[in-house]
């Protein structure tokens, strides 16, 4: 790791410590926290691993494929875990009227779909990626926006509170299916491109013996296959729970009819 010396990422540390403090000090009720602790800290730990040294530095300076994995984590892995890991006291603290009014609008499936995909597709334009790789503040800003729109994207699936509830199971399946289609556009440009799309990676020393084109192709496959797998696993979980709920309901109706 001589070409990749350790250095602190204070912005990441500040975010992680803020999330820990928010969870632990938002309530003194230990039972409320214990129910959600595993999910919340799973989201935090995964977020930390992929946004701190060394993976973040490798993705930023050398391999766009690693950068793509970081994007998948910020979009499809940490956000649902964090939403599922929020206990009710945390939600009460941030459920001020202006925030809920905004959330009611942005979490509408059509709006959430547009915001998420606009950011995800836009941030893979060559000029945006090149600026992200060369400008730390812009990099942090784009990743922050991506995390916010990703949290918002998952709210129609997971819900937030009594005022912002999830859509029904069939709609959730259709919503996530559509989410799995649009990333095909940037992923195709990466996977089938014959010329380097991001000049910023040409200016760095190749310390991993992977060509820029091969790295770019791998990034496209990660975005398409990796994102698709995560979304289709989510769809399968929703379908199985929906089937179980319907089966339980049918059994109850059948038993009551027999009586």
C-alpha positions in Angstrom: 0.0 0.0 0.0 3.0 2.3 -0.6 1.1 4.1 -3.3 -2.0 4.4 -1.2 -0.9 5.9 2.2 -3.5 6.1 5.0 -5.1 9.4 5.7 -8.2 10.3 7.7 -11.6 11.0 6.1 -13.0 13.5 8.6 -16.2 14.0 6.6 -16.9 10.2 6.7 -16.1 10.0 10.4 -18.3 13.0 11.2 -21.2 11.3 9.4 -20.7 7.9 11.1 -20.4 9.4 14.6 -23.4 11.6 14.0 -25.5 8.5 13.0 -24.3 6.7 16.1 -25.1 9.6 18.4 -28.5 10.1 16.8 -29.4 6.4 17.4 -28.1 6.1 21.0 -29.2 9.5 22.4 -32.5 10.0 20.8 -34.2 7.9 23.5 -33.3 6.3 26.9 -35.7 3.4 26.2 -33.3 0.4 25.7 -36.0 -2.0 24.5 -36.8 0.3 21.6 -33.2 0.5 20.6 -32.5 -3.2 21.0 -35.1 -4.1 18.4 -33.5 -1.9 15.8 -29.8 -2.0 16.7 -28.6 -4.8 14.4 -30.2 -3.2 11.3 -29.1 0.3 12.1 -25.5 -0.6 12.8 -25.3 -3.0 9.8 -26.2 0.0 7.6 -23.6 2.2 9.4 -20.8 -0.4 9.3 -21.3 -1.2 5.6 -21.5 2.6 4.8 -18.2 3.1 6.8 -16.3 0.3 5.1 -17.1 1.5 1.6 -16.6 5.2 2.1 -13.4 5.2 4.2 -9.8 4.1 3.6 -8.8 2.0 1.7 -11.8 1.2 -0.5 -12.8 4.8 -1.1 -9.3 5.8 -2.0 -8.9 2.9 -4.4 -12.2 3.8 -6.1 -11.4 7.5 -6.2 -7.8 7.2 -7.5 -7.4 3.9 -9.3 -10.4 1.7 -10.1 -13.7 2.9 -11.2 -15.1 -0.6 -10.6 -14.5 -0.2 -6.9 -16.1 3.3 -7.1 -19.1 1.6 -8.7 -19.4 -0.8 -5.7 -19.3 2.2 -3.4 -22.2 3.6 -5.4 -24.2 0.4 -5.1 -23.7 0.4 -1.3 -24.7 4.1 -1.0 -27.8 3.5 -3.2 -29.1 0.0 -2.5 -27.6 -1.5 0.6 -27.1 1.1 3.4 -30.3 3.1 2.8 -32.8 0.3 3.3 -30.9 -0.9 6.4 -30.8 2.5 7.9 -34.5 3.1 7.2 -35.4 -0.3 8.7 -33.1 0.4 11.7 -34.7 3.7 12.7 -36.7 3.4 15.9 -39.8 5.4 16.5 -38.2 8.0 18.7 -35.7 8.9 16.0 -38.6 9.4 13.6 -40.4 11.6 16.0 -37.5 13.9 16.4 -37.2 14.6 12.6 -41.0 14.4 11.9 -41.5 18.2 11.9 -44.3 19.4 9.7 -42.1 21.0 6.9 -40.1 17.8 6.6 -43.1 15.5 6.5 -44.8 17.8 3.9 -41.7 17.6 1.7 -41.4 13.8 2.3 -45.0 13.2 1.3 -44.2 14.7 -2.1 -40.7 13.4 -2.8 -41.6 9.9 -1.7 -44.5 9.5 -4.2 -43.3 6.6 -6.3 -43.1 8.6 -9.6 -41.2 11.4 -8.0 -38.9 9.1 -6.0 -38.2 7.1 -9.2 -37.4 10.2 -11.2 -35.1 11.8 -8.5 -33.2 8.6 -7.9 -32.6 7.8 -11.5 -31.8 11.3 -12.5 -29.0 11.4 -10.0 -27.8 7.9 -10.7 -27.6 8.4 -14.4 -26.4 12.0 -14.2 -23.5 11.2 -11.8 -22.1 8.7 -14.4 -21.6 11.4 -17.1 -17.9 11.6 -17.8 -17.6 15.3 -16.8 -19.3 14.6 -13.4 -17.1 11.6 -12.7 -13.9 13.4 -13.7 -14.8 16.3 -11.4 -15.7 13.9 -8.5 -12.3 12.2 -8.8 -10.3 15.4 -8.8 -12.4 17.5 -6.4 -12.9 16.2 -2.9 -15.7 18.7 -1.9 -17.6 17.9 -5.1 -17.2 14.2 -4.5 -18.6 14.5 -1.0 -21.5 16.7 -2.2 -22.5 14.2 -5.0 -22.3 11.2 -2.6 -24.4 13.1 0.0 -27.0 13.8 -2.6 -27.0 10.2 -3.8 -27.4 8.9 -0.3 -30.4 11.3 0.3 -32.2 10.4 -2.9 -31.5 6.7 -2.2 -33.1 6.9 1.2 -36.0 8.7 -0.4 -36.2 6.0 -3.1 -36.7 3.3 -0.5 -39.4 5.0 1.4 -42.2 3.9 -1.0 -41.1 0.3 -0.3 -40.3 0.6 3.5 -42.4 3.6 4.6 -41.5 6.1 7.3 -44.3 6.7 9.7 -48.1 6.7 9.9 -48.3 9.7 7.6 -45.8 8.4 5.0 -46.7 4.7 4.5 -45.4 2.2 2.0 -47.3 1.3 -1.1 -49.0 -2.1 -1.4 -47.0 -5.2 -2.2 -47.9 -5.5 -5.9 -46.9 -1.8 -6.4 -43.7 -2.3 -4.5 -42.7 -5.2 -6.8 -43.5 -3.2 -9.9 -41.7 -0.2 -8.5 -38.5 -2.1 -7.8 -38.7 -3.9 -11.1 -38.7 -0.6 -12.9 -35.8 0.6 -10.8 -33.8 -2.4 -12.0 -34.2 -1.4 -15.7 -32.9 2.2 -16.0 -29.3 1.5 -14.7 -28.9 -0.5 -17.8 -28.2 2.7 -19.7 -25.0 3.9 -18.0 -24.0 0.2 -17.3 -24.2 -0.5 -21.1 -22.0 2.5 -22.0 -19.4 1.2 -19.4 -19.6 -2.5 -20.2 -19.5 -2.2 -24.0 -17.3 0.9 -24.4 -14.1 0.6 -26.4 -12.6 3.9 -25.3 -12.0 5.2 -21.8 -14.9 7.4 -20.7 -13.3 8.9 -17.6 -10.0 10.7 -18.3 -9.3 11.2 -14.6 -8.4 7.5 -14.3 -6.0 7.8 -17.2 -3.9 10.3 -15.3 -3.3 7.9 -12.4 -0.6 5.3 -12.1 -1.9 1.7 -12.7 -0.9 -0.1 -9.5 -3.4 -3.0 -9.8 -2.4 -4.3 -13.2 -6.0 -3.8 -14.6 -6.4 -1.8 -17.8 -8.7 1.2 -17.8 -11.0 -0.5 -20.4 -11.2 -3.8 -18.4 -11.9 -1.7 -15.2 -14.6 0.2 -17.0 -16.2 -3.0 -18.3 -16.1 -4.5 -14.8 -17.7 -1.3 -13.5 -20.6 -1.7 -16.0 -21.2 -5.3 -15.0 -21.1 -4.4 -11.3 -23.7 -1.7 -11.8 -26.0 -3.8 -13.9 -25.7 -7.3 -12.3 -24.9 -6.2 -8.8 -27.8 -3.7 -8.7 -30.1 -6.1 -10.4 -29.4 -8.9 -7.9 -30.0 -6.6 -4.9 -33.3 -5.3 -6.3 -34.5 -8.8 -7.3 -33.7 -10.2 -3.9 -35.8 -7.3 -2.5 -38.6 -8.2 -4.9 -38.4 -11.9 -3.9 -38.6 -11.0 -0.2 -41.6 -8.8 -0.8 -43.3 -11.5 -2.9 -42.7 -14.2 -0.2 -44.1 -12.0 2.5 -47.1 -11.0 0.4 -47.8 -14.7 -0.4 -47.5 -15.6 3.3 -49.9 -12.8 4.3 -52.4 -13.9 1.7 -52.1 -17.5 2.7 -52.6 -16.6 6.4 -55.7 -14.5 5.5 -57.2 -17.3 3.4 -56.6 -19.8 6.2 -58.4 -17.5 8.6 -61.3 -17.0 6.3 -61.5 -20.7 5.6 -61.5 -21.6 9.3 -64.1 -19.0 10.1 -66.3 -20.3 7.3 -66.0 -23.9 8.5 -67.1 -22.8 12.0 
